[in-house]
């Protein structure tokens, strides 16, 4: 046992030596912007490197005031010891604690500040160098507990910028800053492409436990996104190759398949017992092939079912991490075991495995994405995620990859986002009476946008004004125009043919939008003007009667005698009856003549085929040439 460790260390050293050139050259530091709003002397925007732990606010931003402690400036001790609190007072901005780099882990600095009430932590570099990524250490039992509970974001800033912040604070100025993660993940369209570099090993300590827990928690959200066509997910697995010099060694033979081409570390870091690295490589390969076969059936989300079921049913601790157990899980999910075996190929062949070769090629960074060197690693829209591997945090990062206003409902769930429209309607226009609002909650915050309601599109700025538009606008709260009901009569200023404008109906005057007043036709003598007329104004109209034996004709605004009306009607009836009789007589004559004509035609036709009673018999004709 004592001899095994040096050999292992030597072997791992060779692996690191072989991989170092690409790792150093291709590691990409993911950044977000930090803007100083005040004081004027340092106002401007600077880069900051997102910490690889905690929960960065992907898709959002956070404003706060900077505090630089007088003691414990590196944040390596508990701030409670000196009675320092960074909790903001009611109504004040959150506190961003500035600490210096050095003497302890980045994670411990952030944890101590979080416990003291900080909303975010800025770590000032102690060296003038390009920004690096603050990572969590290889956890022991003590550090694992607090790292898991870090929930605030953190960022590393350059030494020179940190000095400017300290100088302003020391001179008594208030420093207001804004951390912005809205562009940390590209968001070009309505589909997000993301990949997870993972591992099937469940015996690597805290990070493996964290990964397994994440897969179980995130499975539901991942499958909703994939089934809805909102995302395109791809799993990946890191493998290493064995240096040519060591391919026949016991270490390479136990950790690699395909003659040293694809390797994984020994799960227990002990070559004398338990599972071997090549067992992990084989299961990684199987999980890749499960994804490929499931993808061929257009159900790629089955991968999530397989990996979570395999963790539960086939753990290393129970000695079930093997092909037999894996095949049982595969069959239970309705997948073809033979197809998966064919995809996996021969692990003993002295040749490349197409699936694993593709994985090794994919590890190399392309475009804005660096080499994958950390397990686990999440990549969203070709940008490496930095932060805690936890459902809410990861979902927030994925949702930040959607084009604005195209996010699926899961992105607006309580796990990720709070509904800003619930607070004062987001400051947008609303019609409380009709329960209509222009506030639309999105992942990046509320949008004031005039809505579409029951086929009616509202138009306006969304903040102070929205008006119903189109041919059906009047069915929605009268198109926002004036309307009033009196004595069972309702009038509205919304007229379909007024090109989205409000106009008072006949009988009223006003702007049609806020006000319409009744016109007194009697007083203004615009109706019922004949000498015999008696006018009475009503709301929206008028009533006109005539004196004596007269009848009011509204269309002509005049009074006429009822006798004249009766005479007129009698004349009308005489004309109508006369026309009816004339029409009937003409029809009878037409029928008689048509029948006579048809009879003569029929008789003529029948006479050609048989003698009639009034005709003599027609003699037969004989052909005399052939008598």
C-alpha positions as CSV (number, residue, x, y, z in Angstrom):
1,X,0.0,0.0,0.0
2,X,2.8,2.4,0.8
3,X,4.5,1.7,-2.5
4,X,1.3,2.2,-4.5
5,X,0.9,6.0,-3.8
6,X,4.2,7.1,-5.4
7,X,3.6,5.1,-8.5
8,X,0.1,6.6,-8.8
9,X,1.4,10.1,-8.2
10,X,4.1,9.6,-10.9
11,X,1.5,8.4,-13.4
12,X,-0.9,11.2,-12.7
13,X,2.1,13.6,-13.1
14,X,2.7,12.3,-16.6
15,X,-0.9,12.8,-17.5
16,X,-0.8,16.4,-16.3
17,X,2.4,17.0,-18.1
18,X,0.9,15.8,-21.3
19,X,-2.2,17.8,-21.0
20,X,-0.7,21.0,-19.5
21,X,0.1,23.0,-22.7
22,X,-3.6,22.8,-23.9
23,X,-5.0,23.4,-20.4
24,X,-3.0,26.5,-19.7
25,X,-3.5,28.0,-23.2
26,X,-7.2,27.2,-23.6
27,X,-8.7,28.0,-20.2
28,X,-11.3,30.7,-20.6
29,X,-12.1,33.1,-17.7
30,X,-15.9,33.9,-17.8
31,X,-16.5,37.5,-17.0
32,X,-19.3,39.9,-16.2
33,X,-19.3,43.7,-16.2
34,X,-19.0,45.8,-13.0
35,X,-20.1,49.4,-13.4
36,X,-19.3,52.2,-10.9
37,X,-22.1,54.7,-10.8
38,X,-20.5,57.0,-8.2
39,X,-18.2,58.7,-7.3
40,X,-17.6,60.6,-10.5
41,X,-13.8,60.2,-10.2
42,X,-13.9,56.4,-10.8
43,X,-17.2,56.2,-12.7
44,X,-17.0,53.6,-15.5
45,X,-17.3,49.9,-16.5
46,X,-14.8,47.2,-15.6
47,X,-14.4,43.5,-16.1
48,X,-14.7,41.1,-13.2
49,X,-14.2,37.3,-13.2
50,X,-17.2,35.2,-12.1
51,X,-16.4,32.9,-9.2
52,X,-16.9,29.2,-9.8
53,X,-19.1,28.7,-6.7
54,X,-22.1,30.4,-5.2
55,X,-25.0,31.5,-7.4
56,X,-24.2,34.1,-10.1
57,X,-27.3,36.0,-11.1
58,X,-27.2,35.0,-14.8
59,X,-29.6,37.0,-16.9
60,X,-29.9,39.7,-14.2
61,X,-28.0,42.5,-12.5
62,X,-27.5,43.7,-8.9
63,X,-26.9,47.2,-7.6
64,X,-25.2,47.8,-4.2
65,X,-22.8,49.9,-2.2
66,X,-19.3,48.8,-1.5
67,X,-18.0,48.2,2.0
68,X,-14.3,47.7,2.9
69,X,-13.8,46.4,6.4
70,X,-11.4,48.1,8.7
71,X,-10.3,44.8,10.2
72,X,-10.1,41.2,8.8
73,X,-9.6,42.8,5.3
74,X,-8.8,39.4,3.7
75,X,-12.0,37.9,5.1
76,X,-10.3,34.8,6.5
77,X,-11.8,35.1,10.0
78,X,-15.5,35.2,11.0
79,X,-16.7,38.8,11.0
80,X,-18.9,38.1,14.0
81,X,-15.7,38.1,16.1
82,X,-15.3,41.8,15.6
83,X,-19.0,42.6,15.7
84,X,-19.1,43.6,12.0
85,X,-22.4,43.3,10.1
86,X,-23.0,44.0,6.4
87,X,-26.8,43.6,6.6
88,X,-28.4,46.6,4.8
89,X,-30.8,48.8,6.6
90,X,-34.5,48.8,5.4
91,X,-34.7,50.8,2.2
92,X,-31.0,50.9,1.5
93,X,-29.0,49.2,-1.2
94,X,-27.4,45.7,-0.7
95,X,-23.8,45.6,0.6
96,X,-21.0,44.4,-1.6
97,X,-18.0,43.5,0.6
98,X,-14.6,44.2,-0.8
99,X,-11.9,41.9,0.5
100,X,-8.2,41.3,-0.4
101,X,-6.8,38.2,-1.9
102,X,-4.5,35.9,0.1
103,X,-4.0,33.7,3.2
104,X,-7.2,31.5,2.7
105,X,-9.5,30.0,0.2
106,X,-11.7,32.2,-1.9
107,X,-14.7,30.2,-0.8
108,X,-13.9,30.9,2.9
109,X,-13.7,34.7,2.3
110,X,-17.1,34.6,0.6
111,X,-18.7,32.4,3.2
112,X,-17.6,34.7,6.1
113,X,-18.9,37.7,4.3
114,X,-22.2,36.0,3.5
115,X,-22.7,35.0,7.2
116,X,-22.2,38.7,8.1
117,X,-25.0,39.8,5.7
118,X,-23.2,40.6,2.5
119,X,-25.2,40.3,-0.8
120,X,-22.0,39.9,-3.0
121,X,-18.3,39.8,-2.6
122,X,-15.6,41.5,-4.6
123,X,-12.1,40.1,-4.2
124,X,-9.3,42.5,-5.1
125,X,-6.3,40.7,-6.6
126,X,-2.9,41.2,-4.9
127,X,-1.0,40.9,-8.2
128,X,-1.2,42.9,-11.4
129,X,-2.2,40.0,-13.8
130,X,-4.9,39.0,-16.1
131,X,-8.1,37.9,-14.3
132,X,-8.4,34.3,-13.2
133,X,-11.3,32.2,-12.1
134,X,-11.8,31.8,-8.4
135,X,-12.5,28.1,-7.9
136,X,-13.5,26.0,-4.9
137,X,-10.7,23.9,-3.3
138,X,-10.6,20.1,-3.2
139,X,-12.9,19.9,-0.3
140,X,-12.3,18.2,3.0
141,X,-15.1,17.5,5.4
142,X,-15.1,20.9,7.0
143,X,-15.0,23.0,3.8
144,X,-17.6,20.9,2.0
145,X,-20.2,22.0,4.5
146,X,-19.9,25.7,4.0
147,X,-19.1,25.6,0.2
148,X,-22.4,23.8,-0.3
149,X,-24.2,26.7,1.5
150,X,-22.7,29.6,-0.4
151,X,-25.5,31.3,-2.2
152,X,-24.2,34.9,-2.9
153,X,-22.3,35.8,-6.1
154,X,-18.7,36.7,-6.1
155,X,-16.1,38.1,-8.5
156,X,-12.4,38.8,-8.7
157,X,-11.3,42.3,-9.8
158,X,-8.0,43.6,-10.9
159,X,-5.5,45.0,-8.3
160,X,-5.5,48.5,-9.8
161,X,-9.2,48.8,-9.9
162,X,-9.4,47.5,-6.3
163,X,-7.0,50.2,-5.2
164,X,-9.2,52.9,-6.7
165,X,-12.2,51.5,-4.8
166,X,-10.3,51.5,-1.5
167,X,-9.0,55.0,-2.1
168,X,-12.6,56.4,-2.7
169,X,-13.9,54.5,0.4
170,X,-11.0,55.7,2.6
171,X,-11.8,59.3,1.6
172,X,-15.3,58.9,2.9
173,X,-17.1,58.7,-0.5
174,X,-20.0,56.4,-1.1
175,X,-19.2,53.9,-3.8
176,X,-22.2,52.6,-5.7
177,X,-21.7,49.8,-8.2
178,X,-23.7,47.5,-10.4
179,X,-22.8,43.8,-11.1
180,X,-24.3,42.8,-14.5
181,X,-24.6,39.2,-15.6
182,X,-27.1,39.9,-18.5
183,X,-24.5,39.3,-21.2
184,X,-22.6,36.6,-19.4
185,X,-24.5,34.0,-21.5
186,X,-25.2,34.7,-25.2
187,X,-29.0,34.7,-25.9
188,X,-29.4,34.9,-29.7
189,X,-32.7,33.0,-30.2
190,X,-35.6,31.0,-28.7
191,X,-33.6,27.7,-28.2
192,X,-30.8,27.1,-25.8
193,X,-28.0,24.6,-26.5
194,X,-26.3,23.3,-23.5
195,X,-24.0,20.4,-22.5
196,X,-22.9,18.8,-19.3
197,X,-19.5,17.3,-18.9
198,X,-20.1,14.6,-16.2
199,X,-19.0,11.3,-14.9
200,X,-20.6,8.0,-13.8
201,X,-18.2,7.5,-10.9
202,X,-20.0,7.8,-7.6
203,X,-17.1,7.3,-5.3
204,X,-15.0,10.5,-5.8
205,X,-16.2,12.4,-2.6
206,X,-18.1,15.6,-2.3
207,X,-18.0,16.6,-6.0
208,X,-19.5,13.3,-7.1
209,X,-22.2,13.5,-4.4
210,X,-23.0,17.0,-5.6
211,X,-23.2,15.9,-9.2
212,X,-25.4,12.9,-8.5
213,X,-27.8,15.1,-6.4
214,X,-27.9,17.7,-9.2
215,X,-28.8,15.1,-11.8
216,X,-31.7,13.9,-9.7
217,X,-33.0,17.4,-8.9
218,X,-32.6,18.8,-12.4
219,X,-34.0,15.9,-14.3
220,X,-37.6,17.2,-14.2
221,X,-36.8,20.7,-15.5
222,X,-34.4,19.3,-18.1
223,X,-37.0,16.9,-19.5
224,X,-39.7,19.7,-19.7
225,X,-37.3,21.9,-21.6
226,X,-36.3,19.1,-24.0
227,X,-39.7,17.7,-24.6
228,X,-41.0,21.2,-25.4
229,X,-38.3,21.8,-27.9
230,X,-36.9,24.7,-25.9
231,X,-33.4,23.2,-25.5
232,X,-30.9,20.9,-27.1
233,X,-29.0,19.0,-24.5
234,X,-25.8,16.9,-25.0
235,X,-24.0,14.9,-22.3
236,X,-20.2,14.6,-22.5
237,X,-17.6,12.6,-20.6
238,X,-14.0,13.4,-20.0
239,X,-11.4,10.7,-20.7
240,X,-7.6,10.9,-20.7
241,X,-5.0,8.9,-22.6
242,X,-2.1,6.9,-21.2
243,X,1.3,8.1,-22.2
244,X,2.9,5.7,-24.7
245,X,5.7,4.7,-22.3
246,X,3.2,3.4,-19.7
247,X,0.6,1.6,-21.8
248,X,1.7,-1.8,-20.6
249,X,1.9,-0.8,-17.0
250,X,-0.5,-2.1,-14.4
251,X,-1.8,1.4,-13.8
252,X,-2.7,1.9,-17.5
253,X,-4.2,-1.5,-17.9
254,X,-6.4,-1.1,-14.9
255,X,-7.5,2.5,-15.8
256,X,-7.8,2.4,-19.6
257,X,-9.6,0.6,-22.5
258,X,-8.5,0.3,-26.2
259,X,-4.9,-0.1,-25.3
260,X,-4.4,3.1,-23.2
261,X,-6.4,5.4,-25.5
262,X,-9.3,6.2,-23.1
263,X,-8.7,6.3,-19.3
264,X,-10.3,7.4,-16.1
265,X,-8.8,7.6,-12.6
266,X,-9.2,4.7,-10.2
267,X,-12.4,5.5,-8.2
268,X,-10.9,4.7,-4.8
269,X,-7.4,5.9,-5.8
270,X,-6.3,2.4,-4.8
271,X,-5.2,-0.1,-7.5
272,X,-5.4,-3.1,-5.0
273,X,-9.1,-3.1,-4.4
274,X,-12.6,-2.1,-5.5
275,X,-13.5,-0.9,-9.0
276,X,-11.0,0.2,-11.6
277,X,-10.8,3.2,-13.8
278,X,-11.6,1.2,-16.9
279,X,-15.0,0.3,-15.3
280,X,-15.8,4.0,-15.1
281,X,-14.7,4.5,-18.8
282,X,-17.0,1.6,-19.9
283,X,-20.0,3.0,-18.0
284,X,-19.3,6.5,-19.3
285,X,-19.3,5.0,-22.8
286,X,-22.5,3.1,-22.1
287,X,-24.2,6.3,-21.0
288,X,-23.1,8.1,-24.2
289,X,-24.6,5.3,-26.2
290,X,-27.8,5.4,-24.2
291,X,-28.1,9.0,-25.3
292,X,-27.3,8.3,-28.9
293,X,-29.8,5.4,-29.2
294,X,-32.5,7.4,-27.3
295,X,-31.8,10.4,-29.6
296,X,-32.4,8.1,-32.7
297,X,-35.9,7.4,-31.3
298,X,-36.4,11.2,-30.9
299,X,-36.5,10.8,-27.1
300,X,-33.1,12.1,-26.0
301,X,-34.5,13.0,-22.5
302,X,-34.5,9.3,-21.6
303,X,-30.8,9.8,-20.8
304,X,-31.8,11.6,-17.7
305,X,-34.0,8.6,-16.6
306,X,-31.1,6.2,-17.2
307,X,-28.4,8.1,-15.3
308,X,-30.6,8.8,-12.3
309,X,-32.0,5.2,-12.2
310,X,-28.4,3.8,-12.6
311,X,-27.3,5.9,-9.6
312,X,-30.1,4.5,-7.5
313,X,-30.0,0.9,-8.6
314,X,-26.4,0.3,-9.4
315,X,-24.1,2.1,-6.8
316,X,-20.5,1.2,-6.3
317,X,-21.0,0.9,-2.6
318,X,-23.3,-2.0,-3.1
319,X,-21.1,-3.7,-5.7
320,X,-23.8,-3.3,-8.4
321,X,-21.8,-1.0,-10.7
322,X,-21.7,-3.4,-13.6
323,X,-23.1,-4.4,-17.0
324,X,-25.8,-6.7,-15.6
325,X,-27.3,-4.0,-13.5
326,X,-27.0,-1.4,-16.3
327,X,-28.8,-3.7,-18.8
328,X,-31.7,-4.1,-16.4
329,X,-32.1,-0.3,-16.3
330,X,-31.8,-0.1,-20.1
331,X,-34.5,-2.7,-20.6
332,X,-36.8,-1.1,-18.0
333,X,-36.7,2.1,-20.1
334,X,-37.6,0.3,-23.3
335,X,-34.2,0.7,-25.0
336,X,-32.5,-1.8,-27.2
337,X,-29.6,-3.4,-25.3
338,X,-28.0,-4.8,-28.5
339,X,-28.0,-1.4,-30.2
340,X,-26.2,0.1,-27.2
341,X,-23.7,-2.7,-27.2
342,X,-23.1,-2.2,-30.9
343,X,-22.6,1.5,-30.3
344,X,-20.0,0.8,-27.5
345,X,-17.8,-1.4,-29.7
346,X,-14.9,-3.6,-28.6
347,X,-13.1,-2.1,-25.5
348,X,-10.1,-4.5,-26.1
349,X,-9.5,-3.4,-29.7
350,X,-6.2,-1.7,-30.5
351,X,-7.9,1.0,-32.4
352,X,-9.9,4.2,-31.8
353,X,-13.4,4.1,-30.4
354,X,-15.4,6.5,-32.6
355,X,-17.7,7.6,-29.7
356,X,-14.9,8.3,-27.2
357,X,-12.6,9.8,-29.9
358,X,-15.3,12.3,-30.6
359,X,-15.5,13.1,-26.9
360,X,-11.8,13.7,-26.6
361,X,-11.9,16.0,-29.6
362,X,-14.8,17.9,-28.1
363,X,-12.8,18.6,-24.9
364,X,-10.6,21.0,-26.9
365,X,-12.0,24.5,-26.7
366,X,-13.6,26.1,-29.8
367,X,-14.5,29.7,-30.3
368,X,-15.3,31.5,-27.0
369,X,-15.3,28.2,-25.0
370,X,-12.1,27.0,-23.5
371,X,-10.9,23.5,-22.9
372,X,-12.9,21.4,-20.5
373,X,-10.6,20.8,-17.6
374,X,-13.0,20.8,-14.6
375,X,-15.4,18.1,-13.7
376,X,-18.3,18.7,-13.7
377,X,-18.6,21.5,-16.3
378,X,-21.7,23.0,-17.7
379,X,-21.6,24.9,-21.0
380,X,-24.5,27.1,-22.1
381,X,-24.6,28.5,-25.6
382,X,-20.9,27.7,-25.9
383,X,-20.1,29.6,-22.7
384,X,-18.8,27.8,-19.6
385,X,-21.1,28.2,-16.6
386,X,-19.5,29.4,-13.4
387,X,-21.2,28.8,-10.1
388,X,-22.8,26.2,-8.0
389,X,-24.1,23.1,-9.7
390,X,-27.6,23.4,-8.2
391,X,-31.0,23.2,-9.9
392,X,-32.1,26.9,-9.4
393,X,-28.7,28.3,-10.2
394,X,-28.3,26.2,-13.4
395,X,-31.8,26.8,-14.5
396,X,-31.2,30.5,-14.2
397,X,-28.1,30.3,-16.4
398,X,-29.9,28.2,-19.0
399,X,-32.9,30.6,-19.0
400,X,-30.5,33.5,-19.5
401,X,-29.7,31.9,-22.9
402,X,-33.1,32.5,-24.4
403,X,-33.9,35.6,-26.4
404,X,-35.9,38.0,-24.4
405,X,-39.6,37.3,-24.0
406,X,-39.2,33.7,-25.5
407,X,-38.5,32.0,-22.2
408,X,-40.7,28.9,-21.4
409,X,-42.9,28.9,-18.4
410,X,-40.4,26.9,-16.3
411,X,-38.0,29.9,-16.5
412,X,-40.6,32.0,-14.7
413,X,-41.3,29.5,-11.9
414,X,-40.6,30.3,-8.3
415,X,-37.4,28.2,-8.5
416,X,-35.8,30.8,-10.8
417,X,-37.6,34.0,-10.9
418,X,-40.0,36.2,-8.9
419,X,-42.9,37.9,-10.7
420,X,-42.1,41.6,-10.8
421,X,-45.6,42.4,-12.1
422,X,-47.0,41.6,-8.6
423,X,-45.3,44.7,-7.1
424,X,-47.2,47.8,-8.2
425,X,-47.9,46.1,-11.6
426,X,-44.2,46.6,-12.5
427,X,-44.9,50.3,-13.1
428,X,-46.8,49.5,-16.3
429,X,-50.2,50.5,-17.6
430,X,-53.2,48.6,-16.4
431,X,-57.0,48.6,-16.5
432,X,-58.1,47.3,-13.2
433,X,-61.8,47.4,-14.2
434,X,-61.2,45.0,-17.2
435,X,-58.3,43.2,-15.4
436,X,-55.9,44.0,-18.3
437,X,-52.3,44.8,-17.8
438,X,-49.3,45.7,-20.0
439,X,-46.9,44.1,-17.5
440,X,-45.3,41.0,-18.8
441,X,-42.9,39.1,-16.5
442,X,-39.8,37.7,-18.3
443,X,-36.6,36.1,-17.1
444,X,-34.6,39.3,-17.4
445,X,-37.3,41.4,-15.7
446,X,-40.6,42.8,-16.4
447,X,-41.5,44.3,-19.9
448,X,-44.2,47.0,-20.3
449,X,-45.9,45.8,-23.5
450,X,-49.5,46.5,-24.6
451,X,-51.2,43.1,-24.5
452,X,-53.3,41.0,-26.9
453,X,-56.6,40.1,-25.3
454,X,-59.3,37.9,-26.9
455,X,-58.0,38.7,-30.4
456,X,-57.9,42.5,-29.7
457,X,-54.4,44.1,-29.9
458,X,-53.8,47.0,-27.6
459,X,-51.5,49.8,-28.8
460,X,-49.5,52.4,-26.8
461,X,-46.3,52.9,-24.9
462,X,-47.1,50.2,-22.4
463,X,-46.2,52.5,-19.5
464,X,-48.9,55.1,-19.3
465,X,-51.2,54.3,-22.2
466,X,-52.6,51.3,-24.0
467,X,-55.7,51.5,-26.3
468,X,-57.6,48.7,-27.9
469,X,-57.2,48.6,-31.6
470,X,-58.7,46.8,-34.6
471,X,-62.2,45.8,-35.7
472,X,-63.1,44.0,-32.5
473,X,-61.7,46.7,-30.2
474,X,-65.2,47.8,-29.0
475,X,-65.8,44.5,-27.3
476,X,-63.0,45.1,-24.8
477,X,-64.1,47.8,-22.4
478,X,-65.6,49.9,-25.3
479,X,-62.1,50.3,-26.8
480,X,-61.2,52.6,-23.9
481,X,-63.8,55.2,-25.1
482,X,-66.5,57.0,-23.2
483,X,-69.6,54.9,-22.4
484,X,-72.6,55.4,-20.1
485,X,-75.9,53.8,-19.3
486,X,-79.1,55.6,-18.3
487,X,-82.6,54.4,-18.0
488,X,-81.7,51.1,-19.6
489,X,-80.0,52.8,-22.6
490,X,-76.2,52.5,-23.2
491,X,-74.2,54.7,-25.5
492,X,-70.5,54.4,-26.3
493,X,-67.9,56.5,-28.1
494,X,-66.4,53.4,-29.7
495,X,-67.5,53.2,-33.3
496,X,-66.1,50.4,-35.5
497,X,-65.6,52.7,-38.5
498,X,-63.7,55.5,-36.8
499,X,-60.1,54.0,-37.4
500,X,-59.3,53.3,-33.7
501,X,-60.5,56.7,-32.6
502,X,-63.2,57.6,-30.1
503,X,-66.2,59.6,-31.4
504,X,-69.4,60.6,-29.7
505,X,-72.4,58.9,-31.2
506,X,-75.3,60.8,-32.9
507,X,-77.2,62.9,-30.3
508,X,-74.0,63.6,-28.3
509,X,-71.1,66.0,-28.5
510,X,-67.6,65.7,-26.9
511,X,-64.2,64.1,-27.5
512,X,-65.6,60.6,-27.4
513,X,-62.9,59.4,-25.2
514,X,-63.5,60.9,-21.8
515,X,-66.7,62.9,-22.3
516,X,-69.9,62.9,-24.4
517,X,-72.7,65.3,-23.5
518,X,-76.3,65.0,-24.6
519,X,-77.4,67.5,-27.4
520,X,-80.8,69.1,-26.7
521,X,-82.2,68.9,-30.2
522,X,-85.4,70.8,-29.1
523,X,-83.5,73.8,-27.6
524,X,-81.1,74.0,-30.5
525,X,-83.9,73.5,-33.0
526,X,-82.0,70.9,-34.9
527,X,-85.1,68.6,-35.1
528,X,-88.9,68.7,-34.8
529,X,-89.0,72.1,-36.4
530,X,-92.3,72.1,-38.2
531,X,-95.0,74.5,-36.9
532,X,-97.3,71.7,-35.8
533,X,-94.5,69.8,-34.0
534,X,-94.1,69.4,-30.2
535,X,-90.5,68.6,-29.2
536,X,-89.4,66.8,-26.0
537,X,-85.7,66.1,-25.4
538,X,-84.5,62.7,-24.2
539,X,-81.0,61.5,-23.3
540,X,-79.2,60.8,-26.6
541,X,-82.3,61.5,-28.7
542,X,-85.6,63.4,-28.8
543,X,-89.4,62.7,-29.1
544,X,-91.6,64.7,-31.5
545,X,-95.4,64.7,-31.7
546,X,-97.8,66.6,-33.8
547,X,-100.9,68.5,-32.8
548,X,-104.4,67.4,-33.9
549,X,-105.0,64.7,-36.4
550,X,-101.4,64.8,-37.7
551,X,-98.6,62.2,-37.8
552,X,-94.9,63.0,-37.5
553,X,-92.6,61.6,-40.2
554,X,-89.1,61.6,-38.6
555,X,-87.2,61.1,-41.9
556,X,-88.7,64.3,-43.3
557,X,-89.1,66.1,-40.0
558,X,-92.7,67.1,-40.8
559,X,-96.3,66.4,-39.8
560,X,-98.9,65.1,-42.3
561,X,-102.6,64.2,-42.0
562,X,-103.5,60.7,-41.0
563,X,-106.2,60.7,-43.8
564,X,-103.5,61.4,-46.3
565,X,-101.5,58.5,-44.9
566,X,-104.6,56.2,-45.1
567,X,-105.4,57.4,-48.7
568,X,-101.8,56.8,-49.7
569,X,-102.0,53.3,-48.2
570,X,-105.3,52.6,-50.1
571,X,-103.7,53.7,-53.3
572,X,-100.8,51.5,-52.6
573,X,-103.0,48.5,-52.0
574,X,-105.0,49.1,-55.2
575,X,-101.8,49.2,-57.2
576,X,-100.5,46.1,-55.5
577,X,-103.8,44.1,-56.1
578,X,-103.9,45.3,-59.7
579,X,-100.4,44.2,-60.3
580,X,-101.1,40.8,-58.7
581,X,-104.2,40.3,-60.9
582,X,-102.4,41.3,-64.1
583,X,-99.5,39.0,-63.2
584,X,-102.0,36.1,-62.6
585,X,-103.8,36.6,-65.9
586,X,-100.7,36.8,-67.9
587,X,-99.5,33.6,-66.3
588,X,-102.8,31.7,-67.2
589,X,-102.6,32.9,-70.9
590,X,-99.0,31.8,-71.0
591,X,-99.9,28.3,-69.6
592,X,-102.8,27.9,-72.1
593,X,-100.7,28.8,-75.2
594,X,-97.8,26.6,-74.0
595,X,-100.1,23.6,-73.6
596,X,-101.7,24.1,-77.1
597,X,-98.3,24.3,-78.6
598,X,-97.1,21.2,-76.9
599,X,-100.2,19.2,-77.9
600,X,-99.8,20.0,-81.6
601,X,-96.1,19.0,-81.5
602,X,-96.9,15.7,-79.8
603,X,-99.6,14.9,-82.4
604,X,-97.2,15.6,-85.3
605,X,-94.6,13.3,-83.8
606,X,-97.0,10.5,-83.1
607,X,-98.5,10.7,-86.6
608,X,-95.1,9.5,-88.0
609,X,-95.3,6.2,-86.2
610,X,-99.1,5.2,-86.0
611,X,-102.3,6.2,-87.8
612,X,-104.6,8.3,-85.9
613,X,-108.5,7.8,-86.0
614,X,-108.9,10.8,-88.3
615,X,-106.3,9.6,-90.8
616,X,-106.6,6.9,-93.7
617,X,-104.2,3.9,-93.6
618,X,-101.0,4.5,-95.3
619,X,-100.2,1.8,-98.0
620,X,-96.9,-0.3,-97.8
621,X,-94.2,0.6,-100.4
622,X,-92.5,-2.3,-102.4
623,X,-89.1,-2.4,-104.1
624,X,-90.0,-3.4,-107.7
625,X,-86.5,-4.1,-108.8
626,X,-86.4,-7.3,-106.7
627,X,-90.1,-8.5,-107.1
